[in-house]
Amino acid sequence: MSTCIFCPNELNVQTKPEHILLNALGGRKTTRRVICSACNQKFGGTIDSAVGDQIAILRNQLQLESGTGKSAPGLGHIQAGVETIRINSDGSPTLVGKPFVVTPLGNGQFNLKITAQSREELESCIPHIAAQMHTTEDNVRTKLAAASATVTSRRPGTVHFAMPLGGAYECASFLKACLVLWATRVNNDELRSSPYMVAREHVAKIADDEAGQSASDSALVLLDSRPLIHADTLKTRYGEFFNLIYVGSDENGRVIGHFTLYNIISWRFVLAESGGSPNIRIALVSDPLNPATWSDSIADEVDIPQSWLETPDFDVTHSRARLAAALARAQKDGMEREIGRIVDAVSQKHSIGPNDQITDPATLESFLAEVHTRLAHHVFNVPFEEIVLGETMLAPAKNGPLDVV
């Protein structure tokens, strides 16, 4: 029976599986043979959680599922110009604020302002509106049906994101991933031996916050912005934003780990100065756009020389260029999703279901004209507004949501 590489706990069939490449990064390969459940939980709530927080923006904008198929995370309470928004897990923005405001005018009269994203949301507000107006729900529906409203579709203001990748927590998590992968290639007893003590203790101290999260200048960790050797081959097979863990040793048993995040930036780690198993290597690669595409035998096909692993170099302009490429892809994908939402909204307005065909030329012309008009407003960042009758707002939706009421 093996022992956890970070503590004296023995491992068994009840040990929780450890994702070698984090689940948040799309990793699917797990092991029960390296880290005990207690250490798994500690690292998951500290250093691994920090990575998940830092990559949430990219996951949301690129719509990257987790390794277990969980949707991209939403982003809450973000300042967009003068407004506060949240970005939903599907990448769509939503205003943050009160769904309705009732202002008494005296003599039993009220001014009612409603902000809703869908008919369902509007319906959910009606009982609360009735309570504040001291009337019945049916009376509120009657008044809404007799009124009119402005439906507005517009882009949010500029959003500024910071992604300070490379902090102590993140580096410790990536180092831990290298250690775990290497343990599956050699054995836990080797990882528990003295050559790996510095690397193991580094991870544990950061997770325990004993190092004050200030180990970014450690000799163990160096940033690397060089284009990865065989990057074109890996992009062809595992997508343009592949994640890669690569660990190799030389004839003296000096063990070097290399962690590439989304093919944007990499880190080099010294797992052991000497004394490790000599002249072997292992790698794990995954496509975060399609987590089902991954390999743990890629080191047999893609050889990265030890001399290259030993000589990292960092130039911020290189990483910025690759990050810009990722954001450009996100913008393109976001535009495609917005076109889909516009088509859904116009289909709803014309009572066209998702499986309906438009056979009438006049209806088709009107439908396409409105889609093109809305799309032009979106591209040029001009709000699209139209007046609708209340009875239209309250009618059961055949397809898709309202934009904003």
Secondary structure, 3 states (H helix, E strand, C coil): CCECCCCCCECCCCCCCEECCCHHHCCCCEECCCCCHHHHHHHHHCHHHHHHHHHHHHHHHHCCCCCCCCCCCCEEEEEECCEEEEECCCCCEEECCCCEEEEEEECCEEEEEECCCCHHHHHHHHHHHHHHHCCCHHHHHHHHHHCEEEEEECCCCCECCCCCCCCHHHHHHHHHHHHHHHHHHCCHHHHCCHHHHHHHHHHHHHHCCCCCCCCCCCCCEEEECCCCCCHHHHHHHHCCCCEEEEEEECCCCCEEEEEEECCCEEEEEEEECCCCCCCCEEEEEECCCCCCCEECCHHHCCCCCHHHHCCCCCCHHHHHHHHHHHHHHHHHHHHHHHHHHHHHHHHHHCCCCCCCCCCCHHHHHHHHHHHHHHHHHHHCCCCEEEEEEHHHHHCCCCCCCCCCC
